[in-house]
Amino acid sequence: MFKRLTLRPARSVLPWLGWAFAVPLAVALVLVTRPESEGDHVPMSGVSMEIPVIVVASDLKFALEEVAASFAADTRRGIKLAFGSSGNFARQIEQGAPFQMFLSADEGLVFKLEEAGKTADRGVLYAIGRIVIMVPHGSPLNADPELRHLAGALSEGRITRFAIADPEHAPHGKRAEEALRHAGLWDRIKDHLVLGENVSQAAQLVTGGGA
């Protein structure tokens, strides 16, 4: 069985990024998909169905790789991990993709899949997530929990590119949009947004100088 996961705060995972603050994100769930008939499967080139395929929200990449290595060492059994946005994986499951487990960053996606008869049950809570604001060295932005400095930087024209995960299918992006709307900043910042396919790509845009 998989171990219960504990997510580390962003400050301890990415200490060199400068400063980060955490705000609540939707709870995340583990669930097992219901087996489908062979005709319903989305083709997955090069994947042996004898090896369980587990799809995982990208924010869990480092934790799940460690868990998978421990699982393989303990059981002598292999698993295949695929990381990406929860929304994209949910759509693939709706279309019959042959996944054995889904670790989602949004419980709402899990509930919809269960209501559609695509899962074994409504899942198991494994963690409470967080969104963070990451500020690399040299950024004109200082991070603060109320986003006041972001508001000032926008007014002064000091923000040119601000990265978030795509709200259309990434739960972290949806929560980021909600936080910015709550702060009254969404309409002012949306023209400066650069979107990552998932939260990991959004972080890469920041660390690589793209935002």
N, C-alpha and C positions, 0 to 999 in steps of 0.2 A: 504494500500500500504506500501511497505517497505521503510524505511527511507534511504536517501542517506548516504553512509558510508564514514567515514574518518579514514584512517589507522594511528595509532600512530607510531612515529619513534621507532626503536628498543631500543634506549637508555632509553626512558621513560617506555617501557613495561618490560624490563629486566635490571634494573639498577644494580643489584648485579653481573652481569656477567663480569663486568670490563670495557670493551671498545668496541664500535661497530662503524662501518661506513657504510654508505648507498651508493649503486650504483643503477642505473636505472634497473628495471625489466620490462618485457613486461606488457602492460596495461591489466587490467582484466575486464571482462564483466559479466553482468547478462543476462540470457536469459531464456525463457520459452520453454519447449519442446513441440513438436507437439504430440497430442494424437495418440497412435497406436492402432491397433486392439488387442484384447485380446490374440490372438495366437502369437503375436510378443513380448509379455512381458517376461522379464527375471524373474523367480520366486523370490519373496522376502518373505521368511518365517516369519510369525508373524507380517507383516505390513498390516494394514487396508488401502485399497485404498481410503477410505473416508477421510483419513488424508493426506493432501498434503505432498509429500516427496521432500525435497530440498537437493540437494547434493552440497557440499561446499568445496572449496580448504582449506586444513587444516590450513593455516596461518590465516584464519578468525574465528577460533574456538571461541575465547573469545568474539570477537565483535558480532558474529552471535547468540551466546547463549543469550547475553543480548538483542539483537534485538528481538529474538523469544519470550523471556519472556515478553517483552513490548507489542509485537503483541498479545500474548495470553491474557494479562491483558486487553488490549483495546478492543478486538473483541470477547473474550470468545471462540475463535476457536483455535484448536491445530494444530501444524505442526510437522513433523518429520525431524530432521536435521541429515545428514550423512556426516562425514568429511573424507577426503582422498586426494589422488593425482588427479589433474585435468585430467591427461592423462588416468588414469584408469576409471574415471567416463565418459570421452568422449567415450571410447571403449564400455562401458556398454550402453550408449545412442545409439550408432551405432547399437547395438544388440537388441534394443527395450526396454530397461529398463524403467519402468513406473515412471519416475521422472517428477515433475511439474516445477522445476526450477533448474538451474545449475549456480553456481557462480564459475567461472573459474579463475585461475591465469594466463591464457594464451589466448589472444584473437584469436590466430591462430587456436586453437582447436574449438572455437566457430564458426569461419568462415567456417571451414571444415564441421562441422555438418550442418550448414545452407545450404551449397552447396549440401550436400547429402540429403536435404529435411527432416532433423530430428528435426528442430526447427521451431518455429513460425516466427522468424526473425533473424537478425544478432546481436541482443543483445543490451544492454545499458551499456555504460561505467560507472563504479561506483567508480573506484579508480586507481591511479597510484601506482604500487607496488615497493618494494625495496628488494634487497638482502643485507644481513649484514654479517659481520664476527664477530662471538661471541667468546670471550676469557674468560674462567673461571679462577677463582683465582688459582694460582699455575701453570698455563700453561707456557711452555718455549717460547710461541709466544706472541709478541706484535703486535696488529692490527694497520695497517696504510693503508690509502687509496690507495697507490701505490703498496702494497704488497711487499715492499722491505725487511721488516723484515722476512716475510715468506720465501722469496728467500734465505736470509742469513741462516735462521734456517734449510732449506733443505740442503744447501751446507755443513753445519756443522753437519748434522745428528741428529738434535735435534727435528725433527718432525717424529713421529712414526705412528700416526693415525690422519687423517684429515677427518671430516665428512661433507658430502653434501647430499642433496636429490638425489635420483636416476635419472640421466639425461634421462634415457630411457622413463620415463613417468611423471616425476615431473618437471613442468616449472622452479621452483627455482633451481633444479639441472642442467637443461640445461643452465640457465643464469650463474650459478656458474662455469660450465665448460667453457663457453665463456669468463668469466672474467679471469679465470686461464690461458686459452690459450692466451688471449690478453697480459697477463703479462709474457708470455713465460714460464710458470711453469707447464703446464698440464703434459707433458711427465715425468717431474721429480717427480710429486706428485701423479700420478695415482696409483702407487703401494702402496701408504700409505692410500688410500681412504677407508673409511667405509661408506656404503650407507644406508640412511634411506629410507623407503618406500615413505615418503613425507617429507616436510620441518619440520614438527613437530617432527617426529621421529629422524631426523638429529639433531635437537636441544636437544632432550632427550639424544642422545648419548654423547653430549658435557656435559650437566649438570649432567649426571649420571657417568661421568668419563670414558666413552668408547671411547673418542676421545679428 
